[in-house]
Amino acid sequence: MATLADPDTDFSRLPDLPHDVFTAPLAKPPHLGDDWLEPAQTDYSSEDHAVWNDLFARQMEVLPGRAASAFMAGLEKLDLSRGGIPEFGALSEELGALTGWSVVPVPMLIPDHVFFWHLANRRFPAGNFIRTRETFDYIQEPDVFHDVFGHVPMLTDPVYADYMQEYGRAGWKAMHYNRLKALGALYWYTVEFGLIEEADGIKAYGAGILSGPTEAKFAVEAESPNRIMLNVDRVMRTDYVISDLQPTYFVIESFEDLYKQTVERDFDRLYRSLAPSFTYANSAIIDVDNVVHRGTQEYHLRGGRGSGAAPV
């Protein structure tokens, strides 16, 4: 029986956040309701649209041959190359016809339980702003380019789309056990920084890789990072780095494999066995790992982004 989420949970209403759940405190802007949705998508300027177009063009120079085939197909299905920041209403109509998902605007990072609720109802919350020229190469908080370009094309794949909904449904159980950090690690190493085996080599499907030119090359080709076949129990015990390239990436055989490893796993038993903190460093290789590539870790040993080390 699938136990990633509790089958009797009512996902039609936004859950109350229990007082004893440990989560990041976020101040809700006064004009928002409990769902944290913006009343409308931003009226973007011509410069905003130009930034999108330049970001898009840059990524399309590096992604062919490195991005998952499902992602490249999703770009075509949604016609994201038409130019300018997509209008969420039209994008949602196209996406809804394919997999039943929609894209909704949010002003910033939103609370975990609200994010889970939207995913559980096949709504993807996307940042309602875009980076500036000054933050063109790196922005810590996800903007509309990261969210729409990086995430939304993958939601055209039916199996992956179902995985994302099940991940949202799983949030209730993780909150019950106070294991949001562990569930967050699963999201990080799959949805944000996941790799997949394809017939012609390992490709990227994670949005954090697909929305940045350096990581798109580093994750797939560099000698520094480890590449390890996905093991859900191991991943949920593994720390991760937010502000630099990843020391380790996890690889799936297929999206069906990803779905099976998560949705059919007994998460009640797993959460009871997890420590409150992470067990493994983000660069570690342990005895249970099925290692595709043992990285040199040269980039991080030389100091990573802050040192100017080459991402090799």
PyMOL commands that set and color helices and strands:
alter all, ss='L'
color gray80, all
select helices_A, chain A and resi 46-62+69-77+80-82+88-99+112-120+144-156+158-176+180-192+207-210+213-221+232-235+255-263+267-273+298-301+305-307
alter helices_A, ss='H'
color red, helices_A
select strands_A, chain A and resi 102-106+123-127+195-198+201-204+226-229+248-252+291-293
alter strands_A, ss='S'
color yellow, strands_A
deselect
rebuild
show_as cartoon
